[in-house]
Amino acid sequence: MTTQAGSAAVEETAGGHQIVPGPRGVPLLGNLPEFGKDPLAFFERMRERGDFVSWRFGPGPALFIAHPDTIGELLTEIERTFDQPDLGIAFRTLLGNGVVVAKGADWRRKRSLVQPSVRPKQVRSYATTMADCAIALADRWTDGQRVDVKKEMAALTQLIAVRTIFGVDTAADAEAIGSAMDIAQKEIGAEFSGIGALLPDWVPTPGRARIKRATAVIDAEVSRVVARHRDGDTERPDLLSRLLAAQDETGAHLSDQEIRDETVTLYIGGHETTSSTLVWAWHLLSHNPRARQVLAEELDRVLGDREPGFDDYARLTYTQAVVKETLRLYPTIWLLTGIAKEGATLGGMVIPPGTRVWSSQWATHRDGRWFTDPDEFRPERWDTAEGAEAEHIPEYAWFPFGGGPRVCLGTRFAMVEAVLVLAVLARRFHLDLDPEEIRPVPSLTLQPDREVLATVRTRD
């Protein structure tokens, strides 16, 4: 069924949704200039237009979806009627053909080999390392000390990643890989939202040259650590040792290139996403004294004078809620996309093959239809008590880790890490952030646009 909105056609789906036209684009580039200027604001404006909005990412057809039901359809149909898209040369340069990028049978094989290393039983074994690294940082902080929260959380999660993934603990490993990752993720964001998204892979640009240099550093570090593992005991409890020992159904191991790709993927999941989440959590707690007080009361009640361990994770329900609410307002992964294959449908409507379908955690997480006072930081909305708001939040209205068959493998790792680190540090300290406005920058993950300065305050 088709109606008219001004001079543009508005198509109604079998499920009663309407496909409305997006903003007018420009020849060849479509809506890319507006999207590249501010992707987060662009997706919010698209959401305000409707749940199904047609637009153009360059010359190709695109469809933006905002309703949890259709987002769920998209995510659960990836690998069936929707393809994982090629995210560009910058993304592939860093991640290679790891489990996030691979498709079809190759993806299924890699997922089966990587998944056992991040199952709940294994995450339990990493929890002590997570807490120990946070305790070492807490021991260095003093009342009145000035810190850059962004740098402190990055250094902390780098150390946790290096220890849990590589099983090594030297500053050189963390510093070299961390610095290269910072460059790489920044360039991926710039490429993805700029003209580079439309350029062929063979076109050289300064950004592509920078990401190649950064990736070369990462490759050298990973190769060195892999060689060290191959020469030693492969029964060590780190992630890399488990990847080296993993075998598929034919008895084959991951190749050196596959080990490199999966290691980098796990590093990003264990460091970049958690670091960003923790920075935004401190930012939100600093501006919400009531929530900060409730958090402190839970930590006193559950932990008393001891440090947290894995078994405390389930009992720290408000701390979990703080992390979930942080991920709602500042999702580290801020968009997902898929390409329609033959037979693809959404909301009862056939999606033409080749259409690129987009959804945005940033836009859906801030939709007032699903969240009361959507721009406010309210951890209590995740209370599991009967009648609480969480009971009425639709599935896929909150999807910071994606969903469906390609849900992030490191979800449990990331949640446990964020909760334990926050518990260790917030049990001893408050962080009073400076009043300057901090804006999110959508790169590979959602990062603050500047240093995040704060004063450390010892709790009474």
MIVOGU-259952 format. One record per residue: x, y, z of N, C-alpha, C in turn; residue in three letters. Coordinates in steps of 0.05 Angstrom, whole numbers, plus 5000, padded with zeros to 4 digits. Layout:
<seros>
XYZXYZXYZALA ...
</seros>
This chain:
<seros>
501749765000500050005000501850255000MET 501150454984502750694982500950934985THR 501851125002500551385006502451594997THR 501651845000503352064992504052245016GLN 506652315018507552515038508852735023ALA 507352955018508453165001508653054973GLY 511053074960511452964934512852694935SER 513352594959514852344961512952114969ALA 513451884957511851644963512451534991ALA 510351455005510651335031509351055029VAL 510950845032510050575029509450455056GLU 507150315058506350185083506949885081GLU 508249785101508949495101506649335110THR 506949065106504748885114504248895144ALA 506348975160506048995189504949255198GLY 504149435180503049685187505049915189GLY 507649855186509650065187509750215160HIS 510750455161510950615137513950665130GLN 514550645105517250725096517051015086ILE 518451185100518251465094520951555081VAL 520851755064523451845052525151995072PRO 527751955070529652095086530352365075GLY 532352495086533152765075534152745047PRO 533752955032534652965004537752955003ARG 538852784987541752764985542752924961GLY 545352874955546653004933547452794913VAL 547852864887548652664867551052504875PRO 551052254870553252064875553752004904LEU 553852214921554452184949552052124966LEU 549652174955547252124971547252294996GLY 546652165019546652305045549252285060ASN 551352185047553952145061555052405073LEU 554852635060555952885073554552945099PRO 551852925100550452975125551052765146GLU 551152515138551752295156554552335167PHE 556552405150559252425159559752665178GLY 558152865175558453105192557953045221LYS 555852895227555052815254553352565253ASP 554552325252552952085248550852035270PRO 551452105295549652065317547152235314LEU 547552495309545252675305543652595280ALA 545052505259543752415235541852185240PHE 542751985255540951765261538651845279PHE 539152035297536852125314534752265297GLU 535652425277533752555260532252355243ARG 533652145235532351925219530251795236MET 530851735261528951605279526451775283ARG 526852045284524552225287522652215263GLU 523752145240522152125215520351875216ARG 521351655228519751415228521451175234GLY 520150935235521550685241522750565216ASP 521850645192522950555167523550815150PHE 526050875145526651115130528651045108VAL 527851115084529651065061531651295058SER 534151225051536151435047538351315029TRP 540451455024542551355006545251395019ARG 546651175021549451185031551151165006PHE 551951404996553151414970551051374949GLY 551751234927549751194906547850964911PRO 548450794931546750564935544350604953GLY 542250434950539850464967540450374995PRO 539250515014539550455043536850485057ALA 536650335079534150345095534950365124LEU 533950565138534450585167532050475182PHE 532550305202530350195218530850265247ILE 528650325262528950415290527250255309ALA 525450085299523649935317524949685327HIS 524849625353526149385364525349125350PRO 522849105341521948855328523448805302ASP 523749015286525148985260528148975264THR 529249105285532049075291532648785298ILE 530848665314531148385321531048205296GLY 529248265277529148115252531848135237GLU 532848375235535448415221537648255234LEU 537948275260540148145274539947835274LEU 537447735276537147445276537347325248THR 537047495228537147385200539847425187GLU 541747555201544547575190545547295187ILE 546847245164547746975156545646815142GLU 543146905142541046765127539946935104ARG 538447135110537347305089538647585088THR 540547635107542147885106545047805108PHE 546747945092549547905092550948095111ASP 553147995124554948175138556248355117GLN 556048615119557248785098560248815100PRO 561448885077564248955077564549235089ASP 565849265112566049515126568449695117LEU 569749615095571749785084574649695089GLY 576449805073579249725074580549785101ILE 579750015113580950085139580149875160ALA 577649795161576749595180578149325175PHE 578349245150579548985143582548995148ARG 583849225145586649245150587249175179THR 585649275197586049225226585148945234LEU 582648865227581548615237582048375219LEU 583148415195583648195177581048055170GLY 581047785173578547635168577747485193ASN 577847635216577047515241574147455243GLY 573247355266570547255269568447475265VAL 569247725270567347955266566948005236VAL 568947945220568848015191568047775174VAL 568847535182568447295166565547245161ALA 564947085140562247025132561846725127LYS 559346645128558646375120560046155136GLY 560945945121562245715134564745795148ALA 566245985137568746085150568146205177ASP 565946375178565146495204564246285224TRP 562746085215561745875233564145715245ARG 566145655229568445515238569945685259ARG 570445935253571946105271570446155297LYS 567946195295566346235319566545985338ARG 566345755326566545505342569245475356SER 571345585343574045565355574545785376LEU 573446025372573946245390572046245414VAL 569546155410567546175432568346045458GLN 569545805457570245675483572145835501PRO 573746015489575646165505574346395520SER 571746465514570446675529567746585541VAL 567546325545565146225559565246295588ARG 562946285602562846375631565046235648PRO 565545985644567545845660570345975656LYS 570946055632573546175626573546465637GLN 571346605634571246885644571746885674VAL 570746685688571246665717574246655723ARG 575646515706578546485710580046755705SER 578846925689580047185683579347405704TYR 577247345720576247555738578347645758ALA 579947455768581947535788583947735776THR 584747685751586547875737585248145734THR 582648155727581248405724581348565751MET 580648425773580548565799583348645808ALA 585248465804588048535813589148775799ASP 588648805773589549035759588249295769CYS 585649275775584149505785585149575813ALA 585749375830586749425857589449565856ILE 591149485837593749615835593449905828ALA 591449975811590950255804589950405828LEU 588050285842586850405866589050465887ALA 590950285889593150325909594950565902ASP 594950645876596550875868595051135870ARG 592351125870590851375872590951485901TRP 590951745903590951875930588852105930THR 587852165953585852375955586852645944ASP 585252775927586053025916587653005891GLY 588452775883590152735859588552805834GLN 589852935815588652995790589352785769ARG 587252675756587752465736586252525710VAL 587252415689585852405663584452135662ASP 581852135667580251885669580551715643VAL 580551855621580751705595583451555594LYS 585551685601588151545601588351325622LYS 587251385645587451185667585850935660GLU 583450965649581850725642583050585618MET 584150735599585450605576587850435585ALA 589550545603591850405612591050155628ALA 588950185644588049955660586949735643LEU 585149795624584049585608586049465588THR 588049625580590249525564591749305579GLN 592349365605593749175621592148925625LEU 589548955630587848715634587848555608ILE 587548685585587548545559590148405554ALA 592348535559594948415554595348175571VAL 594548185597594947965615593047725608ARG 590447795603588547575598588847455570THR 589547615551589647515523592447395517ILE 594547545524597247465516598747325539PHE 597847355563599247225585601947355591GLY 602347605583604847745588604247995604VAL 606248115615605748345633608148535632ASP 608748635608610848835605609649085594THR 610649315603609549575594609749605564ALA 611949495553612349525524610049395508ALA 609149165516606949035502604449215502ASP 603749305526601249465529601549725514ALA 603849855517604150125506604250115476GLU 605749935464606049925435603349845422ALA 602049645432599549555420597349765425ILE 597249875449595250075456595450325439GLY 597850425435598150675419597350625390SER 598150385380597350325352594350295349ALA 593150175369590250135368588750405369MET 589750595384588550865385588550995357ASP 590850975343591051085316589150935298ILE 589150675299587550515280584550575283ALA 583550575308580650615312579850895303GLN 581551095308580951365299580651385269LYS 582551245255582551255226580151105214GLU 579450885227577050735218574550905219ILE 574251055241571951235243571951445222GLY 574251565217574451775197573851665169ALA 574851435163574451315137571551235133GLU 570351125153567651015151565551235147PHE 565951465159563951675157564651895138SER 566851855122567752055103567651955075GLY 568952095057568952025029570451765025ILE 572251695044573751445041571951195040GLY 569451225050567650995050566850925021ALA 567151105003566351054975568651004957LEU 571151044967573451014950574250724947LEU 575150634923576150364919578550304938PRO 578950054944581049974962583850064953ASP 584150084927586850144916587650434918TRP 585650604924586250894925587850964951VAL 590251064949591851134973590851394985PRO 590651405012589951645026591851665051THR 592251905062593851925086592851755109PRO 590151745112588951585134589551295130GLY 589351195106589950915100592850845105ARG 594551035099597450995105597950975135ALA 596551145150596951145179595950885191ARG 593650785182592650535193594350295186ILE 595650305162597450095155599950095173LYS 600950325179603250345197602550245225ARG 600150325235599350235261598949935262ALA 597749825241597249535240599849385239THR 601949495225604549365225605749335253ALA 605349545269606249525297604749305312VAL 602149305309600549095322601348815313ILE 601748785287602548525276605148425288ASP 607148615290609748545300609548455329ALA 607948595345607648525374606248255377GLU 604148215361602647965363604347735354VAL 605847765332607647555323609747475344SER 610847675357612847625377611747465400ARG 609247545410608047405432607147125424VAL 606147095400605346825390607746635389VAL 609946745379612446575378613246495406ALA 613046675425613746605453612046385463ARG 609346395457607546185466608145915453HIS 608745925427609245675413611745535424ARG 613645685434616145575445615745485474ASP 613545555486613145495515610845305520GLY 609645335543607545155552604845265542ASP 603445105525600945195513598645145532THR 599145045556596944995575596445235593GLU 597745455589597345685605594445785602ARG 593345925622590545995622589746245606PRO 591546355590590846595575589346525550ASP 588046725538586346685515588046585491LEU 590446705487592046625464592746335465LEU 593446235489594145945491591745775484SER 589345855491586945705484586445715454ARG 586945935442586645955413588645775398LEU 591145775408593145615395592545315398LEU 591245235419590544955424587944875411ALA 586245065402583644995392583844845365ALA 582044655361581844495337578944485327GLN 578744495300576044475289575344175286ASP 573044115274572043845273573843655256GLU 575543775239577443615223580043575238THR 580343705261582943685275584843915268GLY 584044095251585744315242585844535262ALA 588144665266588544895283588145155267HIS 587845365282587845635269590645685258LEU 590745805234593345885222594446125236SER 597046185230598246415243596746675237ASP 595746705212594246945205591546945219GLN 590346715222587746705237588146765267GLU 590346665278591046725306591347025309ILE 592747145291593147435292590547585290ARG 588747505272586247645268584447615293ASP 584247385304582547335327583647475352GLU 586347485355587547615377586947915377THR 587248035354586648325352583648375357VAL 581948205347579048235352578448215382THR 579648025396579147995424580348225440LEU 582548335431583748565444581948805443TYR 580848855419578949075417576549045435ILE 575448795435573148745452573748765481GLY 576148685490576848685518578048945528GLY 578949115509580249365518578649605509HIS 578249645483577049885473574249935483GLU 572549725482569849755490569549805520THR 571049655536570849685565571949955575THR 574250035563575450295570573450515566SER 572150515542570250725536567850725555SER 566850485560564550455579565150565606THR 567550505617568350605643568650905644LEU 569751025623569951315622567151445623VAL 565351345607562651455607561251405633TRP 561751175646560551125672561451325693ALA 564051385694565051585713563851865707TRP 563651925681562452175673559552195683HIS 557951985680555151995688554951995718LEU 556551845732556451835761557252105774LEU 559152235762560052495772557852705770SER 556152675750553952875746551352785759HIS 551352555772548952445785549652355813ASN 549852535832550652465859548852255873PRO 546252265867544452065879545151785870ARG 545551745844546351485834549051395845ALA 550851585847553451525858553251425887ARG 551451545902551051475930549751195932GLN 547851135915546550865916548650655909VAL 550350715890552550525882554350485906LEU 555150695920556950665943555650505965ALA 553050545969551650385990551650095983GLU 551150025958551249745950553949625954GLU 556049765947558749665950559449615979LEU 558549805997559049766025557549526036ASP 555049496027553349276037554349006027ARG 555148986002555848725991558748655997VAL 560548855996563448795998564648866026LEU 563549066039564749146064567549246059GLY 569449126073572249216070573949036052ASP 572648856038574248676020573948755991ARG 575648645975575648695946573748505932GLU 572548575910570648405896571948175881PRO 570547955878571347735861569047655843GLY 569547445827567547365807564847305820PHE 564847175843562347095856560647335865ASP 561947565867560447805875558947925852ASP 559647855827558447975804555347955805TYR 554347725811551447685811550047855833ALA 551547905855550348055877550548355874ARG 552248445856552548735852550548825830LEU 548048805837545948865817545749155809THR 546149335828546049625821548549695805TYR 550849575811553249635796552849535767THR 551649305764550949205737549049405723GLN 547149515738545249705727546649955718ALA 548650045733550150285725551550235698VAL 552649995695554049925670552049905647VAL 549749785652547649755631546550025623LYS 546150195642545050465636547150635621GLU 549750595628551850735614551950635585THR 551650375580551650265553549150355538LEU 546950415552544650515538545150795527ARG 546150975545546651245537549051285519LEU 551151125524553651155508554550875499TYR 553050755480553750485471556350495456PRO 558250325463560850335450560650265420THR 558950075414558350015386555750165380ILE 555850355362553650545359551950495334TRP 552750315316551050245293551649955285LEU 549649835272549849575259548549595232LEU 549549425213548549445186548649165173THR 546849115155546848865139545848925111GLY 546548745093545748775065543748555057ILE 541548635047539348455040540248255018ALA 539548005022539947795002537147724991LYS 537147544971534647454960532847334982GLU 530347414984528547315004528447465030GLY 529947685032529947845056527347995060ALA 526347995085523948155092524348285119THR 523048505123522948645149520148755152LEU 518948705175516248805181514248705160GLY 514648465149512848355129513248465101GLY 515248625097515748745071518248625058MET 518148575033520548475018522548695015VAL 525048635022527248835019528848754995ILE 529048934975530448864950533348784956PRO 534248574943537048494946539048724941PRO 541048744958543048954955542449204972GLY 540049224983539349445000540949425026THR 542249645034543749645059541949745081ARG 541549575101539749645123541349725148VAL 540649945160542150055182540450075207TRP 541650015230540350075256542450205273SER 541550365293543450505310542650475339SER 544550355354544050345383543650615395GLN 545250805386545051085397542151185394TRP 540951155371538251255366536151105380ALA 536250835379534050675391534250685422THR 536650685433536950695462535950955474HIS 535651165458534651425468531851485457ARG 530351275452527651305442525651305465ASP 524151525468522251555490519951355490GLY 519551215469517451005469518250775486ARG 520850725489521750485503522950555531TRP 523850805534525150875559523951135570PHE 523051135595522051375608524351565612THR 523951825605526052025607528551915594ASP 528551875568530751725555533451855556PRO 533652115560536252245561537352265590ASP 535852155609536752165637538251905645GLU 540251935662541751705672540151595696PHE 538851365693537251245714537750955716ARG 539850875730540550585732538250415743PRO 536550545760534350395773532350295752GLU 532450395728530550295708531049995702ARG 533449895708534149615703533549435727TRP 532149545747531249385770529549155760ASP 530048915769528648675759526048615775THR 525448785794523048745810520548755793ALA 518448625802515948625787514848905784GLU 514048975760512949235755514949445749GLY 517549385751519649575745519749625715ALA 521049845707521149925679522349715661GLU 524349565672525749365656523849155645ALA 521649105660519648905651518348985624GLU 518249245619516749345596518549435573HIS 521249405576523049475555523149255534ILE 522449305509522449085490525248975484PRO 525248715477527848605468528748755443GLU 531348815442532648965421532049265422TYR 530749355444530849645449533449725461ALA 534849525473537549555485539149325473TRP 541149395456542749195443545649285439PHE 546949365460549749465457551749265447PRO 551049005450552848795440551748655415PHE 549848785402548648655379546548455387GLY 546348235372544448025378544347825356GLY 542747615360542547415340545047235339GLY 545447095317547746915315550447055317PRO 550547315310553147455310553347645334ARG 551947575356552247735380555147735389VAL 556047945401558947965409559647735427CYS 561847595420562747365436563747445463LEU 564747695465565947795490564047935508GLY 561347895504559348035521559847985550THR 560047735558560347665586562947775597ARG 565047745582567747845590567548145595PHE 566348295577566248585579564548675603ALA 562248545608560548615630561848555657MET 563048325659564448255685566748445690VAL 568348505669570548685672569648955681GLU 567649075668566749335675565649345703ALA 564049145711562949145738565049115760VAL 566948935756569048885776570849135778LEU 571649245756573449485757571949715771VAL 569449765764567949975777567649925806LEU 567149675814566749605842569349655858ALA 571649575847574249615861574749915866VAL 574450075845575150355846573050515861LEU 570450475856568350635869567950555898ALA 568950325907568850255935570650445951ARG 572750535939574650705953574451005947ARG 573551065922573751345912571251435898PHE 570851705898569151845879571051985860HIS 570152025836571652185816569852435810LEU 570852665816569452915810570553025783ASP 569052995762569953075736569753385733LEU 571553495718571453785711568853835696ASP 567854085698565254145686565154175656PRO 567454175642567454215613565753995599GLU 564254085579562553895564564253695549GLU 563453445550564753225535562853115515ILE 563653105490562053015468562952735459ARG 561152565451561952305441562752325411PRO 564952185405565952175377565651895367VAL 564051855346563551585336565851495317PRO 567751345328569851225312569350925312SER 571350755315570850475317569050415341LEU 569550555363567850555386567050845392THR 565250885411564351155418566151275440LEU 567851465432569951565449569351855457GLN 570351945481570152235487571852395468PRO 571152645464572552815444574952955456ASP 575552905481577853045494578752895518ARG 580852995531581652875556579452915577GLU 579252735595577152745615578452775643VAL 578653025652580153085676578353065700LEU 579452965723577852935747579652955771ALA 578353005794579753005820578852755835THR 580852605845580252365861579452445889VAL 577252335899576352395926576052125941ARG 577452095963577251865979574551865993THR 573151635992570551616005570851616036ARG 569051736050569051726079568351456088ASP 
</seros>
